[in-house]
Amino acid sequence: MDTAVVIGVGPLAGLGGALCQRFAAMGLHVFAAGRTQAQVDNVAQSIRAAGGEATGVVADATDEASVAALFDAAGDGLAVAIYNAGNNQPGRVIDMDAEYFESAWRVCCFGGFLFGREAVRRFLPKGGTLLFTGASASMRGRANFGAFSAAKGGLRNLAQAMAKEYGPEGVHVGHVVVDGAIGGEKIMQGFPQYAEKLGEQGMISLEGIADGFAYLYNQPRRAWTFEIDVRTSVERW
Ligand SMILES: NC(=O)c1ccc[n+]([C@@H]2O[C@H](COP(=O)([O-])OP(=O)(O)OC[C@H]3O[C@@H](n4cnc5c(N)ncnc54)[C@H](OP(=O)(O)O)[C@@H]3O)[C@@H](O)[C@H]2O)c1
């Protein structure tokens, strides 16, 4: 059975959870990884209850040994690996301490290197699909988002470099720019007033984003896309 490894899995109604559900519905055994046992177990359990195959794994994307152990646990048959970890850490540059900037870089960029490297090591020589979750900040810097923009921009450039480095060896690397707020638990429960202001039409659908990842995964070798962007019809961009 082909396997999918998704890191950055929190609630079921989050992007990581939605990606796990989508790839399980496509017939893959999904390894759902995040730092909280209860969260990854909940995602895996709900996939199994729906008839799919899934395993929850506790892993920290910023820890080299933890990322390697995650891929070892997933074993053979790796078909797709998705780097979804990332925190939007706002703040003015002059108010930021060094640790704050560095922690944004660790989760949004450095972890992508650790994860991408381990995935490609296992994909070769057969090939596979490596996908990264981006954000508006992947494409442009914005006031009050210096740390996040620097990290997500770095992740995008890493992804593009890897796409060119390993494409010829059969590894399809893709990047999905999520341009706006996601209509998931993070915004709806964490920032209810913001969610209310945006309204349902102003938040990107989890299923719609998962469609984008599935589209990249299903592309034939002679017609690969590196990047897609996803936003609502009302997003100003
Ligand atoms: N939410 C939005 O509106 C939005 C908008 C644009 C782009 N994005 C991007 O979408 C992705 C996440 O989507 P989401 O907000 O819906 O969240 P999510 O996919 O529901 O959850 C992501 C989970 O990643 C886990 N995580 C964080 N740091 C980690 C680490 N170092 N190692 C392993 N797991 C880690 C966290 O769970 P634990 O704390 O349990 O580990 C978190 O709940 C991010 O890349 C983000 O930049 C989000």
Ligand as a Chemical Component Dictionary entry (heavy atoms), coordinates in Angstrom:
data_LIG
# 
_chem_comp.id                   LIG 
_chem_comp.type                 NON-POLYMER 
_chem_comp.pdbx_formal_charge   0 
_chem_comp.three_letter_code    LIG 
# 
loop_
_chem_comp_atom.comp_id 
_chem_comp_atom.atom_id 
_chem_comp_atom.alt_atom_id 
_chem_comp_atom.type_symbol 
_chem_comp_atom.charge 
_chem_comp_atom.model_Cartn_x 
_chem_comp_atom.model_Cartn_y 
_chem_comp_atom.model_Cartn_z 
_chem_comp_atom.pdbx_ordinal 
LIG N1  N1  N 0  -4.875 29.087 9.173  1  
LIG C1  C1  C 0  -4.791 29.936 8.185  2  
LIG O1  O1  O 0  -5.642 30.830 8.025  3  
LIG C2  C2  C 0  -3.655 29.830 7.185  4  
LIG C3  C3  C 0  -3.612 30.719 6.119  5  
LIG C4  C4  C 0  -2.602 30.592 5.170  6  
LIG C5  C5  C 0  -1.654 29.572 5.303  7  
LIG N2  N2  N 1  -1.727 28.731 6.356  8  
LIG C6  C6  C 0  -0.722 27.667 6.460  9  
LIG O2  O2  O 0  -1.388 26.421 6.605  10 
LIG C7  C7  C 0  -0.625 25.557 7.449  11 
LIG C8  C8  C 0  -1.400 25.150 8.692  12 
LIG O3  O3  O 0  -2.759 25.263 8.510  13 
LIG P1  P1  P 0  -3.780 25.491 9.734  14 
LIG O4  O4  O 0  -3.662 26.863 10.284 15 
LIG O5  O5  O -1 -5.097 24.975 9.221  16 
LIG O6  O6  O 0  -3.270 24.565 10.886 17 
LIG P2  P2  P 0  -3.483 22.974 11.002 18 
LIG O7  O7  O 0  -3.097 22.373 9.700  19 
LIG O8  O8  O 0  -4.811 22.678 11.576 20 
LIG O9  O9  O 0  -2.459 22.624 12.139 21 
LIG C9  C9  C 0  -1.108 22.687 11.963 22 
LIG C10 C10 C 0  -0.542 21.969 13.150 23 
LIG O10 O10 O 0  0.833  21.882 12.984 24 
LIG C11 C11 C 0  1.340  21.491 14.228 25 
LIG N3  N3  N 0  2.688  21.977 14.363 26 
LIG C12 C12 C 0  3.114  23.232 14.645 27 
LIG N4  N4  N 0  4.426  23.258 14.788 28 
LIG C13 C13 C 0  4.853  21.992 14.561 29 
LIG C14 C14 C 0  6.124  21.375 14.600 30 
LIG N5  N5  N 0  7.233  22.058 14.909 31 
LIG N6  N6  N 0  6.188  20.049 14.327 32 
LIG C15 C15 C 0  5.082  19.332 14.058 33 
LIG N7  N7  N 0  3.860  19.868 14.030 34 
LIG C16 C16 C 0  3.753  21.184 14.274 35 
LIG C17 C17 C 0  0.421  22.116 15.294 36 
LIG O11 O11 O 0  -0.094 21.125 16.147 37 
LIG P3  P3  P 0  0.725  20.779 17.514 38 
LIG O12 O12 O 0  0.869  22.073 18.243 39 
LIG O13 O13 O 0  -0.173 19.789 18.176 40 
LIG O14 O14 O 0  2.020  20.204 17.046 41 
LIG C18 C18 C 0  -0.717 22.681 14.469 42 
LIG O15 O15 O 0  -1.970 22.427 15.048 43 
LIG C19 C19 C 0  0.609  26.340 7.843  44 
LIG O16 O16 O 0  1.668  26.028 6.983  45 
LIG C20 C20 C 0  0.163  27.786 7.679  46 
LIG O17 O17 O 0  1.240  28.672 7.480  47 
LIG C21 C21 C 0  -2.696 28.828 7.297  48 
# 
loop_
_chem_comp_bond.comp_id 
_chem_comp_bond.atom_id_1 
_chem_comp_bond.atom_id_2 
_chem_comp_bond.value_order 
_chem_comp_bond.pdbx_ordinal 
LIG N1  C1  SING 1  
LIG C1  O1  DOUB 2  
LIG C1  C2  SING 3  
LIG C2  C3  SING 4  
LIG C2  C21 DOUB 5  
LIG C3  C4  DOUB 6  
LIG C4  C5  SING 7  
LIG C5  N2  DOUB 8  
LIG N2  C6  SING 9  
LIG N2  C21 SING 10 
LIG C6  O2  SING 11 
LIG C6  C20 SING 12 
LIG O2  C7  SING 13 
LIG C7  C8  SING 14 
LIG C7  C19 SING 15 
LIG C8  O3  SING 16 
LIG O3  P1  SING 17 
LIG P1  O4  DOUB 18 
LIG P1  O5  SING 19 
LIG P1  O6  SING 20 
LIG O6  P2  SING 21 
LIG P2  O7  DOUB 22 
LIG P2  O8  SING 23 
LIG P2  O9  SING 24 
LIG O9  C9  SING 25 
LIG C9  C10 SING 26 
LIG C10 O10 SING 27 
LIG C10 C18 SING 28 
LIG O10 C11 SING 29 
LIG C11 N3  SING 30 
LIG C11 C17 SING 31 
LIG N3  C12 SING 32 
LIG N3  C16 SING 33 
LIG C12 N4  DOUB 34 
LIG N4  C13 SING 35 
LIG C13 C14 SING 36 
LIG C13 C16 DOUB 37 
LIG C14 N5  SING 38 
LIG C14 N6  DOUB 39 
LIG N6  C15 SING 40 
LIG C15 N7  DOUB 41 
LIG N7  C16 SING 42 
LIG C17 O11 SING 43 
LIG C17 C18 SING 44 
LIG O11 P3  SING 45 
LIG P3  O12 DOUB 46 
LIG P3  O13 SING 47 
LIG P3  O14 SING 48 
LIG C18 O15 SING 49 
LIG C19 O16 SING 50 
LIG C19 C20 SING 51 
LIG C20 O17 SING 52 
# 
